[in-house]
Amino acid sequence: GHTDAAGNSSDNQILSWRRAATVAAYLKKTSRSSFIIYGWGSAKPMASNSTPRGRQRNRRVEILLYRTER
């Protein structure tokens, strides 16, 4: 989970974790997969935080898929 740089850092950390947890909970309903959730806050922007469009792009959840052998 990620946020833009608006607001304070600790609030963004919590918000980003909650954002990721919400997506993981939804996906868990439809699969038997397990998830590791990270809240990155505003630490890893993908766009500039100086424009509304850039801040919008930074508010996101990224999903990395790994295949494990059973």
Secondary structure, DSSP 8 states (H G I E B T S, - for coil): ----S-S-HHHHHHHHHHHHHHHHHHHHHH-S--------TTSS-SS-TTSHHHHHHHS-----------
